[in-house]
Amino acid sequence: MPDPNGFLRYDRRLPARRPVPVRLLDWHEVYPQASDELIREQATRCMDCGVPFCHQGCPLGNRIPDWNDLVRTDTWDFAIEALHATNNFPEFTGRLCPAPCEAACVLAINGGQPVTIKQVEVEIINRAFERGTVVPSPTPTPSGRRVAVVGSGPAGLAAAQQLARAGHEVTVYERDDEPGGLLRYGIPDFKLEKQHIDRRLDQLRAEGVRFVTSCNVGVDVTADQLRAEYDAVVLAAGALAGRDTPETPGRTLKGVHLAMEHLVPANRVVAGKQETAEIDAAGRHVIIIGGGDTAADCLGVAHRQGAASVTQFDIYPLPPAERDESRDPWPTWPTILRNYPAHEEGGDRAFAVAVQEFVGDDEGNVRAVRIAEVTVAKKNGQRVVSPVPGTERELPADLVLLAIGFAGTEDGPLLDQLGLLRTPSGAIACGPDWQTDAPGVFVAGDMHRGASLVVWAIAEGRAAAAAVHAYLGGAGILPAPVEPADRPLVAR
């Protein structure tokens, strides 16, 4: 039985990050492995609530109180079984998910300190790999059915693993030269070292999943070819169309780029795939526009590349440090100031400001940004940004990175060949069975939901796999943690 007084005896604690001067010299992960003592202490804070709202905060329905108590009692092998029962890739979620489960923790009521769920999760999987308890689970009985998965991000990999374990022959197609999707070249190593992807891919291969890389489906292989060769197709190609600001004067100047145009080459250099990055922040005055995860990734990369200065702009006002119960009541995901490890490494942040113009030199290079303080309001459901008169000023800028979100999945020949149209939000719609308007073609992850959290991608991959399994007449029922219309907890 869990310790009902654990949260009274122990305060919330996380392992100390690696010192800033040290970690700026390399690309290794910011967090070192935590001690057994610290993790058991933090797991002891979980009360195993009668109604564990952390389950509702997590779209995977992770059995959080179960594995917290197993860690508390030092039964790590059972803890990884409980964790893997709902989550194919806790090494990804434990490093990359912002942990909506923690926002929904009962200990977070009235500004309390939630259990360090995410940290306990990643330590369980770290120890499982160290102890050799993460092993392949190949199917004993092949079904004779074949499935193609387009895209090898977390949604595609989750769907592939679930279907392979159910007995289906699965082939994953990836446009890049290595599997992993956005995890591979979109996420810097200081957040996710690529060994975590590679050892999981080894498991999937041992379970029978085949990977075809450097293959742009719709170009190198057509949709008709896929549908002729496979009994079902799962689209999980992400939402990589970067949101732009073409109406801003000076947008076409050299040195103004979408964030992924900076991140991908930088990560490929770290991976040893290329010698230099086409866009390097070394010695430059860098402006990052945007306030989310991608902006923080750009910030950390710019620091490690040796930027002369980095300034990050957010169009919205400075959020509160703690949950505003009148706006975001527990257990919903709160709007608060989120400080990433990259922020403690340096740079400046400015809120309630927006770029009015990218200012160029005589050779067509960006040399500055003209900014103004702004107010943001909603009128008729539309966001209206209004500059505050008299607040304009210029800041030097040699490199500007637009990290203002994603506009859905990329348009291309694959969608045309399947006769699929993007929704107004840039996503691909589906029915309640995850099937698109093209018979036998299913969709999951960001390609269906729009840019979202890694935990939602895995949940949708698992759910779509369950639908495909049923469509193929597979025996039994696979777990389906979410439905296509599900959304995060909100206050109504």
C-alpha positions in Angstrom: 0.0 0.0 0.0 1.4 3.5 -0.9 2.6 5.7 1.9 -0.3 8.1 2.7 2.2 10.5 4.4 4.9 10.5 1.8 4.0 13.9 0.4 4.1 15.4 3.9 7.6 13.9 4.6 9.2 14.8 1.3 9.2 18.0 -0.8 9.3 17.9 -4.6 12.9 17.6 -5.9 14.4 17.1 -9.3 18.0 16.0 -10.0 20.4 18.9 -10.4 21.0 19.8 -14.1 24.6 19.7 -15.4 26.3 23.0 -14.8 25.7 25.6 -17.5 29.4 26.2 -18.4 30.0 22.5 -18.8 26.9 21.6 -20.8 27.4 24.5 -23.2 30.6 22.8 -24.3 28.8 19.7 -25.6 25.4 18.5 -26.9 24.7 15.9 -24.2 21.5 15.8 -22.3 21.0 18.5 -19.6 19.8 16.1 -16.9 22.1 13.4 -15.4 20.6 10.2 -14.1 19.0 10.6 -10.7 20.0 8.4 -7.7 17.8 5.5 -6.6 17.3 7.3 -3.3 15.9 10.5 -4.9 13.6 8.7 -7.2 12.2 6.4 -4.5 11.7 9.4 -2.3 9.8 11.2 -5.0 7.7 8.2 -5.9 6.8 7.9 -2.2 5.0 11.3 -2.5 2.3 9.7 -4.7 -0.8 9.0 -2.6 -2.5 6.5 -5.0 -5.6 8.7 -5.0 -9.0 7.1 -5.1 -9.6 9.0 -8.3 -6.2 9.6 -9.8 -6.7 12.6 -12.0 -3.2 12.1 -13.5 -4.8 9.4 -15.6 -7.1 12.0 -17.2 -4.2 14.4 -17.7 -2.3 11.7 -19.6 -3.9 10.6 -23.0 -2.1 7.3 -22.7 -3.9 6.6 -19.4 -0.6 5.7 -17.8 -1.0 3.7 -14.6 1.0 6.3 -12.7 0.2 5.4 -9.1 0.9 1.8 -9.8 4.5 2.3 -11.1 5.1 5.0 -8.5 4.4 2.5 -5.7 6.5 -0.2 -7.4 9.5 2.2 -7.5 8.8 3.1 -3.9 9.2 -0.5 -3.0 12.3 -1.0 -5.2 10.6 -3.4 -7.6 11.9 -1.9 -10.8 11.2 -4.9 -13.0 7.5 -4.8 -12.3 7.5 -1.0 -12.6 8.7 -1.2 -16.2 6.0 -3.8 -17.0 3.3 -1.4 -15.6 4.8 1.5 -17.6 5.1 -0.4 -20.9 1.5 -1.7 -20.5 0.3 1.7 -21.7 3.4 3.5 -23.2 5.6 2.1 -25.9 8.3 4.7 -25.6 8.6 6.1 -22.0 12.2 7.2 -22.9 10.7 9.7 -25.3 7.8 11.0 -23.1 10.0 11.0 -20.0 12.4 13.4 -21.8 10.1 15.5 -24.1 6.6 15.6 -22.7 5.7 18.7 -20.7 3.8 16.4 -18.3 0.1 17.3 -18.3 -0.2 14.4 -15.8 1.7 16.5 -13.3 -0.7 19.5 -13.8 -3.5 17.1 -13.1 -1.9 15.6 -10.0 -4.0 16.0 -6.8 -1.0 17.5 -5.0 -1.1 20.4 -7.5 -4.4 21.6 -6.1 -4.2 25.2 -4.7 -0.7 25.7 -6.0 0.8 22.6 -4.4 3.8 20.7 -5.7 2.9 17.7 -7.9 4.7 14.4 -7.9 7.7 14.3 -10.3 5.9 11.9 -12.5 7.9 12.6 -15.6 11.2 12.1 -13.8 10.1 8.8 -12.2 9.0 7.6 -15.6 12.3 8.3 -17.3 14.3 6.7 -14.5 12.2 3.5 -14.8 13.0 3.1 -18.4 16.7 4.1 -18.0 17.1 1.3 -15.4 15.1 -1.1 -17.5 17.6 -0.7 -20.4 20.5 -0.9 -18.0 19.2 -4.1 -16.5 18.4 -5.7 -19.8 14.7 -6.0 -19.2 13.7 -4.3 -22.4 13.6 -7.2 -24.8 11.8 -7.8 -28.2 8.4 -9.4 -28.1 8.0 -10.9 -31.6 4.7 -12.4 -32.6 4.5 -16.2 -32.4 1.7 -16.4 -35.1 1.9 -14.2 -38.2 -1.4 -13.0 -39.5 -0.5 -13.0 -43.2 -1.6 -9.3 -43.4 0.7 -6.5 -44.5 0.6 -2.9 -43.3 2.6 0.2 -44.5 3.3 3.0 -42.1 4.3 6.3 -43.6 6.4 8.3 -41.2 8.7 7.0 -38.3 8.0 9.6 -35.6 6.4 8.5 -32.3 3.0 8.0 -33.8 4.3 5.8 -36.7 6.6 3.8 -34.4 3.9 3.2 -31.9 1.5 2.0 -34.6 4.2 -0.2 -36.1 5.1 -1.8 -32.9 1.5 -2.5 -31.9 0.7 -4.0 -35.3 3.8 -6.1 -35.5 3.2 -7.6 -32.1 -0.3 -8.4 -33.2 1.1 -10.6 -36.0 1.0 -8.2 -39.0 3.9 -7.7 -41.3 4.8 -4.0 -41.0 7.0 -1.8 -43.2 7.8 1.8 -42.1 8.6 4.4 -44.8 10.7 7.4 -43.8 11.7 10.4 -45.9 14.9 11.1 -44.0 18.1 8.9 -44.1 17.4 7.6 -40.6 14.2 6.6 -38.8 12.8 8.7 -36.0 10.9 11.4 -37.7 11.1 14.8 -35.9 12.8 13.0 -32.9 15.8 12.3 -35.1 16.8 15.7 -36.6 14.1 18.1 -35.2 14.9 17.6 -31.5 18.4 18.6 -30.2 20.6 16.1 -28.5 20.6 18.1 -25.3 17.0 17.1 -24.9 17.1 13.6 -26.5 20.3 11.9 -27.3 19.8 9.7 -30.3 21.0 6.5 -28.7 17.5 6.3 -27.1 15.9 6.2 -30.6 18.4 3.7 -31.9 18.1 1.1 -29.2 14.3 1.2 -29.5 14.6 0.8 -33.3 16.7 -2.3 -32.6 13.8 -3.7 -30.6 11.3 -3.0 -33.4 13.5 -4.6 -36.0 13.9 -7.7 -33.8 10.0 -7.8 -33.7 9.9 -7.9 -37.4 9.3 -4.2 -38.4 11.1 -3.3 -41.6 12.3 0.3 -42.3 12.7 1.9 -45.7 14.6 5.2 -45.4 15.3 8.0 -47.8 12.0 7.2 -49.4 9.6 10.1 -50.1 6.2 8.4 -50.4 4.2 9.9 -53.2 7.4 10.5 -55.2 9.7 7.5 -54.8 6.8 5.2 -54.3 3.2 6.1 -55.2 0.1 5.7 -53.1 -1.3 3.2 -55.7 1.8 1.1 -55.3 1.4 1.1 -51.5 -2.3 0.2 -51.6 -1.6 -2.6 -54.1 1.1 -4.1 -52.0 -0.3 -3.7 -48.5 -3.7 -4.5 -46.9 -3.7 -1.2 -45.0 -1.8 2.1 -44.8 -1.2 4.3 -41.8 -0.3 7.9 -42.4 1.8 9.3 -39.6 4.0 11.9 -41.4 3.6 14.6 -38.8 2.8 18.3 -39.1 6.0 19.9 -40.4 4.6 22.8 -42.4 6.1 25.7 -40.6 4.0 28.8 -39.9 5.4 31.8 -41.6 4.9 35.6 -41.6 5.1 36.6 -45.3 3.2 39.8 -44.7 5.9 41.2 -42.5 8.1 43.7 -44.5 11.6 42.4 -45.1 10.6 38.7 -44.7 12.5 37.7 -47.8 15.8 39.1 -46.6 18.7 36.7 -46.3 19.1 35.6 -42.7 15.4 35.2 -41.9 14.5 31.6 -41.6 11.9 29.2 -40.3 13.1 27.5 -37.1 13.4 24.0 -38.6 15.7 25.3 -41.3 18.1 26.0 -38.4 17.5 23.1 -36.2 17.7 20.2 -38.7 21.1 21.0 -40.2 22.5 21.7 -36.7 21.3 18.3 -35.5 22.6 16.6 -38.6 26.1 18.1 -37.8 25.9 16.6 -34.3 24.9 13.3 -35.7 27.9 13.3 -38.0 25.7 13.4 -41.2 27.2 16.6 -42.5 30.3 18.7 -41.7 28.8 22.2 -41.2 25.4 23.7 -40.8 24.1 25.9 -43.6 22.7 28.3 -40.9 25.1 28.8 -38.0 24.5 31.2 -35.1 28.2 31.6 -34.3 29.1 35.2 -33.7 25.7 36.5 -34.7 23.0 38.5 -33.0 20.1 36.1 -33.0 16.4 36.9 -32.7 14.0 34.1 -32.0 10.3 34.8 -32.6 8.1 32.5 -30.6 7.7 31.3 -27.0 7.3 27.5 -27.1 9.3 24.3 -27.2 10.8 25.0 -30.7 11.9 28.5 -29.7 13.6 27.0 -26.7 15.3 24.4 -28.9 16.6 27.2 -31.1 17.8 29.1 -28.1 19.9 26.1 -26.8 21.3 25.4 -30.2 22.3 29.1 -30.7 24.1 29.1 -27.3 26.1 26.0 -28.3 26.9 27.4 -31.7 28.4 30.5 -30.0 25.9 33.2 -30.8 27.1 36.8 -29.8 23.6 37.4 -28.3 20.2 35.8 -28.4 16.8 37.6 -27.8 13.5 35.7 -27.7 10.2 37.5 -28.5 6.8 36.4 -27.4 3.7 38.2 -28.7 1.7 37.4 -25.6 2.2 39.2 -22.2 4.3 37.7 -19.4 2.3 34.8 -18.0 1.8 34.3 -14.3 4.3 32.2 -12.4 1.5 30.1 -10.9 -1.9 28.7 -12.1 -4.7 31.3 -12.4 -7.6 29.2 -11.1 -10.1 31.6 -12.5 -8.8 31.0 -16.0 -7.2 27.5 -15.9 -8.7 25.6 -12.9 -7.1 22.4 -11.8 -6.7 19.8 -13.3 -6.5 21.5 -16.7 -3.2 22.5 -18.3 -2.4 26.0 -17.0 -1.0 29.0 -18.8 2.1 29.8 -16.7 5.6 31.1 -17.4 7.6 28.1 -18.5 11.4 28.3 -18.1 13.3 25.7 -20.1 16.9 24.7 -19.3 18.0 26.8 -22.3 16.8 29.9 -20.6 19.2 29.5 -17.7 22.0 29.2 -20.2 21.7 32.9 -21.3 19.8 35.2 -23.6 17.0 37.7 -23.1 13.3 37.3 -23.3 10.7 40.0 -24.2 7.0 39.6 -23.8 4.1 41.4 -25.5 6.3 42.5 -28.4 6.1 41.8 -32.1 8.4 42.4 -35.1 7.0 45.1 -37.4 9.8 44.9 -40.0 12.9 43.0 -40.8 15.4 45.7 -41.7 18.0 44.9 -44.3 21.4 46.2 -45.5 22.4 47.2 -49.0 23.2 43.6 -49.9 19.9 42.1 -48.9 20.9 40.7 -45.5 18.9 41.3 -42.4 20.7 43.7 -40.0 18.0 44.6 -37.5 14.4 44.0 -36.5 12.0 46.9 -35.8 9.7 45.8 -32.9 6.9 47.4 -31.0 5.0 46.5 -27.9 1.6 45.0 -28.7 -1.7 44.0 -27.2 -3.5 40.8 -28.2 -7.3 40.5 -28.3 -9.9 38.2 -29.8 -12.6 39.6 -32.0 -15.1 37.3 -33.7 -12.9 34.4 -32.9 -9.9 35.9 -34.6 -6.7 37.1 -32.9 -6.1 40.8 -33.3 -2.6 42.1 -32.6 -2.4 45.9 -32.1 0.9 47.8 -31.8 1.2 50.3 -29.0 1.9 53.7 -30.4 5.3 55.2 -29.5 6.9 51.9 -28.5 8.8 51.1 -31.7 12.6 50.4 -31.5 15.3 48.6 -33.4 17.5 45.7 -32.2 20.5 44.4 -34.1 19.9 41.0 -35.9 22.1 39.0 -38.1 19.9 35.9 -37.9 16.2 35.7 -37.3 14.5 32.4 -36.5 10.7 32.0 -36.8 9.5 29.5 -34.2 5.8 30.5 -34.3 4.3 27.0 -34.7 3.3 24.7 -37.4 0.5 25.0 -40.0 -0.3 21.3 -40.3 0.9 18.5 -42.4 2.8 19.3 -45.6 0.9 19.4 -48.8 2.3 17.1 -51.5 1.8 14.4 -54.1 0.9 11.7 -51.6 -2.3 13.5 -50.5 -3.2 14.3 -54.1 -2.8 10.6 -55.1 -5.0 9.6 -52.2 -7.6 12.3 -52.9 -7.2 13.7 -49.4 -7.6 17.4 -48.6 -6.2 19.2 -45.6 -8.6 20.7 -43.1 -8.5 24.5 -42.5 -6.0 23.7 -39.7 -3.8 21.8 -42.1 -4.6 18.3 -40.7 -6.0 15.2 -42.3 -9.5 14.3 -41.1 -10.7 10.8 -40.3 -13.8 8.9 -39.1 -14.3 7.5 -35.7 -12.3 4.4 -36.8 -9.2 6.5 -37.7 -9.9 5.8 -41.4 -9.6 8.6 -43.9 -11.8 9.1 -46.9 -9.5 6.8 -48.8 -10.6 3.2 -47.9 -7.9 1.2 -46.0 -5.9 4.4 -45.3 -5.7 5.5 -41.7 -4.1 8.5 -40.1 -2.6 9.2 -36.7 -0.5 11.7 -34.7 0.3 15.2 -35.7 -0.8 14.6 -39.2 -4.3 14.1 -37.8 -4.2 16.3 -34.7 -1.9 19.1 -35.8 1.3 19.8 -33.9 0.9 18.4 -30.4 2.7 16.6 -27.6 4.7 13.4 -28.0 2.3 11.7 -25.6 -0.6 12.4 -27.8 1.3 11.1 -30.8 2.0 7.8 -29.1 -1.6 7.5 -27.9 -3.0 8.1 -31.4 -0.5 5.6 -32.9 -1.7 3.0 -30.5 -5.4 3.8 -31.1 -5.0 3.8 -34.9 -3.2 0.4 -34.7 -6.2 -1.0 -32.8 -8.4 0.3 -35.6 -6.2 -1.2 -38.3 -6.1 -4.5 -36.5 -9.9 -4.6 -36.4 -10.1 -3.6 -40.0 -7.8 -6.5 -40.9 -10.0 -9.0 -38.9 -7.3 -9.6 -36.4 -8.0 -11.7 -33.3 -8.7 -9.9 -30.1 -8.7 -6.2 -29.4 -5.7 -4.0 -29.2 -5.7 -1.1 -26.6 -7.0 2.2 -27.9 -6.4 4.9 -25.3 -8.0 7.8 -27.3 -10.6 8.4 -30.0 -10.1 10.8 -32.9 -12.3 13.5 -31.4 -10.6 13.5 -28.0 -9.0 16.7 -26.7 -7.0 17.7 -23.6 -8.8 18.5 -20.4 -10.4 22.0 -20.6 -12.6 24.1 -18.3 -16.0 24.6 -19.9 
